[in-house]
Amino acid sequence: MGRQTTAQARDMLLELFRLDTSTVQDIKTTALQAHEERRADLETYRECPRCKGHHSVRGNFDDLCDGCCRTLIDSFPFHPAVPEIQRCLMRWRKQ
């Protein structure tokens, strides 16, 4: 199978799942609403200062999300924040 355009891929998925375009739009709208609600709920969710994603993790170094903590540890092992990130992770594992 050769490369597909975005429209061809979309049409194939719609056929595969037998969804009409209004159902897909409803799913997209619901996902966007959930994302906006998450952004607005500052008591529950934090914005990661590195990737700007919203997460509910508490206690990570500098309010980083788990993904960014893992990226720093794996990709930048000599970064000055890595020892503190590892200490935070150890505290969470002990609880």
SEZAFI-720997 format. One record per atom (N, C-alpha, C): residue in one letter; chain; x, y, z. Coordinates in Angstrom, 3 decimals. Example, Ala and Ser with C-alpha at 12.3 -4.5 7.8 and 13.67 -1.06 7.14 Angstrom:
residues 2
a  A  13.190  -5.690  7.800 .
a  A  12.300  -4.500  7.800 .
a  A  13.200  -3.300  7.800 .
s  A  12.850  -2.250  7.080 .
s  A  13.670  -1.060  7.140 .
s  A  12.900  0.030  7.870 .
This chain:
residues 95
m  A  0.844  -1.185  0.000 .
m  A  0.000  0.000  0.000 .
m  A  0.882  1.239  0.000 .
g  A  0.595  2.162  -0.881 .
g  A  1.376  3.386  -0.985 .
g  A  0.999  4.391  0.093 .
r  A  1.628  5.531  0.047 .
r  A  1.319  6.589  1.011 .
r  A  -0.072  7.141  0.754 .
q  A  -0.730  7.533  1.830 .
q  A  -2.081  8.085  1.726 .
q  A  -2.059  9.566  2.086 .
t  A  -2.968  10.272  1.491 .
t  A  -3.159  11.658  1.904 .
t  A  -3.944  11.654  3.209 .
t  A  -3.971  12.777  3.867 .
t  A  -4.734  12.890  5.112 .
t  A  -6.207  12.588  4.874 .
a  A  -6.757  13.089  3.791 .
a  A  -8.173  12.854  3.480 .
a  A  -8.437  11.366  3.237 .
q  A  -7.525  10.696  2.552 .
q  A  -7.704  9.266  2.306 .
q  A  -7.645  8.483  3.611 .
a  A  -6.724  8.847  4.486 .
a  A  -6.623  8.170  5.778 .
a  A  -7.884  8.399  6.603 .
r  A  -8.374  9.631  6.612 .
r  A  -9.606  9.935  7.336 .
r  A  -10.767  9.118  6.797 .
d  A  -10.914  9.080  5.473 .
d  A  -12.011  8.328  4.861 .
d  A  -11.914  6.839  5.189 .
m  A  -10.686  6.308  5.213 .
m  A  -10.500  4.911  5.544 .
m  A  -10.919  4.626  6.990 .
l  A  -10.538  5.539  7.916 .
l  A  -10.927  5.363  9.314 .
l  A  -12.437  5.485  9.496 .
l  A  -13.055  6.429  8.809 .
l  A  -14.508  6.579  8.901 .
l  A  -15.204  5.310  8.411 .
e  A  -14.705  4.745  7.341 .
e  A  -15.278  3.505  6.819 .
e  A  -15.036  2.351  7.782 .
l  A  -13.831  2.289  8.334 .
l  A  -13.479  1.214  9.253 .
l  A  -14.368  1.223  10.491 .
f  A  -14.580  2.383  11.060 .
f  A  -15.373  2.493  12.280 .
f  A  -16.839  2.810  12.007 .
r  A  -17.165  2.980  10.742 .
r  A  -18.543  3.281  10.337 .
r  A  -19.083  4.511  11.072 .
l  A  -18.250  5.508  11.178 .
l  A  -18.654  6.754  11.812 .
l  A  -18.932  7.782  10.730 .
d  A  -19.968  8.550  10.935 .
d  A  -20.184  9.641  9.988 .
d  A  -19.432  10.870  10.487 .
t  A  -19.315  11.859  9.655 .
t  A  -18.502  13.019  10.017 .
t  A  -19.069  13.779  11.215 .
s  A  -20.377  13.740  11.425 .
s  A  -20.942  14.442  12.590 .
s  A  -20.532  13.744  13.881 .
t  A  -20.431  12.413  13.877 .
t  A  -19.983  11.681  15.065 .
t  A  -18.528  12.013  15.367 .
v  A  -17.718  12.067  14.337 .
v  A  -16.316  12.421  14.524 .
v  A  -16.204  13.833  15.081 .
q  A  -16.998  14.753  14.569 .
q  A  -16.975  16.134  15.062 .
q  A  -17.426  16.190  16.517 .
d  A  -18.436  15.386  16.888 .
d  A  -18.880  15.334  18.285 .
d  A  -17.768  14.839  19.203 .
i  A  -17.052  13.819  18.768 .
i  A  -15.937  13.291  19.562 .
i  A  -14.859  14.349  19.722 .
k  A  -14.550  15.031  18.638 .
k  A  -13.538  16.083  18.677 .
k  A  -13.965  17.222  19.599 .
t  A  -15.221  17.625  19.522 .
t  A  -15.731  18.700  20.372 .
t  A  -15.669  18.306  21.844 .
t  A  -16.046  17.074  22.153 .
t  A  -16.005  16.584  23.535 .
t  A  -14.580  16.576  24.065 .
a  A  -13.637  16.137  23.249 .
a  A  -12.231  16.113  23.663 .
a  A  -11.710  17.526  23.910 .
l  A  -12.069  18.466  23.055 .
l  A  -11.633  19.851  23.244 .
l  A  -12.242  20.458  24.509 .
q  A  -13.505  20.136  24.794 .
q  A  -14.145  20.636  26.009 .
q  A  -13.451  20.079  27.251 .
a  A  -13.115  18.795  27.222 .
a  A  -12.421  18.186  28.358 .
a  A  -11.058  18.834  28.561 .
h  A  -10.375  19.128  27.468 .
h  A  -9.073  19.784  27.566 .
h  A  -9.203  21.178  28.176 .
e  A  -10.199  21.928  27.758 .
e  A  -10.408  23.277  28.299 .
e  A  -10.805  23.228  29.773 .
e  A  -11.636  22.254  30.158 .
e  A  -12.002  22.111  31.567 .
e  A  -10.773  21.801  32.415 .
r  A  -9.898  20.965  31.886 .
r  A  -8.673  20.622  32.602 .
r  A  -7.806  21.864  32.785 .
r  A  -7.689  22.670  31.744 .
r  A  -6.875  23.889  31.832 .
r  A  -7.454  24.868  32.848 .
a  A  -8.777  24.910  32.973 .
a  A  -9.425  25.870  33.864 .
a  A  -9.376  25.428  35.331 .
d  A  -9.230  24.138  35.585 .
d  A  -9.260  23.600  36.939 .
d  A  -7.864  23.652  37.557 .
l  A  -7.463  24.820  38.022 .
l  A  -6.118  25.023  38.539 .
l  A  -5.887  24.344  39.879 .
e  A  -6.955  24.019  40.615 .
e  A  -6.782  23.336  41.884 .
e  A  -6.376  21.884  41.679 .
t  A  -6.838  21.276  40.608 .
t  A  -6.567  19.864  40.356 .
t  A  -5.405  19.660  39.401 .
y  A  -5.305  20.478  38.372 .
y  A  -4.316  20.262  37.329 .
y  A  -3.255  21.354  37.339 .
r  A  -2.047  20.962  37.025 .
r  A  -0.916  21.886  36.917 .
r  A  -0.425  21.899  35.474 .
e  A  0.145  23.011  35.071 .
e  A  0.765  23.082  33.755 .
e  A  2.250  22.777  33.917 .
c  A  2.723  21.820  33.160 .
c  A  4.139  21.473  33.196 .
c  A  4.930  22.630  32.586 .
p  A  5.922  23.155  33.296 .
p  A  6.669  24.291  32.755 .
p  A  7.535  23.923  31.554 .
r  A  7.782  22.638  31.347 .
r  A  8.634  22.231  30.227 .
r  A  7.836  21.982  28.958 .
c  A  6.777  21.146  29.038 .
c  A  6.037  20.779  27.820 .
c  A  4.716  21.528  27.682 .
k  A  4.310  22.244  28.722 .
k  A  3.065  23.020  28.749 .
k  A  1.812  22.141  28.749 .
g  A  1.985  20.839  28.975 .
g  A  0.836  19.951  29.112 .
g  A  0.246  20.088  30.514 .
h  A  -0.988  19.676  30.702 .
h  A  -1.640  19.763  32.003 .
h  A  -1.703  18.375  32.624 .
h  A  -1.331  18.288  33.902 .
h  A  -1.294  17.003  34.596 .
h  A  -1.743  17.191  36.032 .
s  A  -2.056  16.079  36.682 .
s  A  -2.542  16.149  38.061 .
s  A  -1.512  15.637  39.052 .
v  A  -0.293  15.443  38.629 .
v  A  0.757  14.911  39.494 .
v  A  1.190  15.965  40.495 .
r  A  1.306  15.560  41.745 .
r  A  1.787  16.466  42.787 .
r  A  3.117  15.933  43.320 .
g  A  4.009  16.817  43.662 .
g  A  5.238  16.413  44.319 .
g  A  6.411  16.184  43.395 .
n  A  6.232  16.274  42.101 .
n  A  7.373  16.161  41.199 .
n  A  8.212  17.430  41.281 .
f  A  9.466  17.279  40.976 .
f  A  10.393  18.407  40.989 .
f  A  9.893  19.515  40.079 .
d  A  9.797  20.707  40.598 .
d  A  9.462  21.904  39.824 .
d  A  8.133  21.779  39.078 .
d  A  7.190  20.971  39.595 .
d  A  5.869  20.737  38.987 .
d  A  5.951  20.145  37.581 .
l  A  7.037  19.425  37.279 .
l  A  7.148  18.764  35.981 .
l  A  6.205  17.569  35.923 .
c  A  5.711  17.262  34.730 .
c  A  4.901  16.057  34.563 .
c  A  5.828  14.840  34.581 .
d  A  5.255  13.654  34.738 .
d  A  6.063  12.437  34.787 .
d  A  6.877  12.238  33.512 .
g  A  6.282  12.552  32.366 .
g  A  6.983  12.381  31.103 .
g  A  8.233  13.241  31.009 .
c  A  8.119  14.482  31.445 .
c  A  9.277  15.379  31.389 .
c  A  10.339  14.966  32.404 .
c  A  9.915  14.476  33.574 .
c  A  10.887  13.963  34.545 .
c  A  11.663  12.809  33.930 .
r  A  10.957  11.887  33.300 .
r  A  11.601  10.728  32.679 .
r  A  12.538  11.173  31.550 .
t  A  12.121  12.151  30.756 .
t  A  12.960  12.648  29.661 .
t  A  14.252  13.241  30.198 .
l  A  14.154  14.037  31.256 .
l  A  15.366  14.630  31.832 .
l  A  16.305  13.555  32.368 .
i  A  15.752  12.564  33.071 .
i  A  16.589  11.511  33.631 .
i  A  17.259  10.697  32.520 .
d  A  16.482  10.315  31.505 .
d  A  17.007  9.451  30.450 .
d  A  17.906  10.178  29.453 .
s  A  17.504  11.365  29.051 .
s  A  18.215  12.058  27.972 .
s  A  19.293  13.023  28.453 .
f  A  19.125  13.517  29.664 .
f  A  20.078  14.503  30.183 .
f  A  20.520  14.105  31.593 .
p  A  21.213  12.968  31.732 .
p  A  21.538  12.457  33.073 .
p  A  22.423  13.387  33.902 .
f  A  23.124  14.307  33.268 .
f  A  24.004  15.215  34.009 .
f  A  23.361  16.581  34.257 .
h  A  22.071  16.714  33.926 .
h  A  21.355  17.965  34.203 .
h  A  21.327  18.179  35.717 .
p  A  21.497  19.411  36.179 .
p  A  21.538  19.659  37.625 .
p  A  20.251  19.270  38.362 .
a  A  19.136  19.180  37.669 .
a  A  17.878  18.840  38.338 .
a  A  17.692  17.337  38.534 .
v  A  18.461  16.511  37.850 .
v  A  18.251  15.053  37.894 .
v  A  18.349  14.479  39.309 .
p  A  19.342  14.835  40.131 .
p  A  19.372  14.268  41.486 .
p  A  18.111  14.578  42.304 .
e  A  17.611  15.802  42.178 .
e  A  16.393  16.162  42.915 .
e  A  15.178  15.416  42.372 .
i  A  15.101  15.252  41.052 .
i  A  14.005  14.484  40.454 .
i  A  14.040  13.056  40.979 .
q  A  15.211  12.460  41.037 .
q  A  15.330  11.089  41.532 .
q  A  14.948  10.992  43.003 .
r  A  15.303  12.002  43.801 .
r  A  14.894  12.010  45.214 .
r  A  13.368  12.072  45.334 .
c  A  12.732  12.913  44.522 .
c  A  11.265  13.006  44.536 .
c  A  10.637  11.666  44.159 .
l  A  11.193  11.007  43.149 .
l  A  10.656  9.708  42.728 .
l  A  10.806  8.670  43.829 .
m  A  11.911  8.679  44.529 .
m  A  12.117  7.734  45.632 .
m  A  11.100  7.977  46.747 .
r  A  10.803  9.245  47.042 .
r  A  9.803  9.560  48.075 .
r  A  8.446  8.988  47.687 .
w  A  8.070  9.122  46.390 .
w  A  6.775  8.627  45.929 .
w  A  6.712  7.112  45.982 .
r  A  7.817  6.442  45.685 .
r  A  7.824  4.966  45.698 .
r  A  7.688  4.421  47.102 .
k  A  8.200  5.150  48.098 .
k  A  8.135  4.693  49.490 .
k  A  6.744  4.845  50.083 .
q  A  5.936  5.734  49.544 .
q  A  4.602  5.986  50.118 .
q  A  3.619  4.921  49.757 .
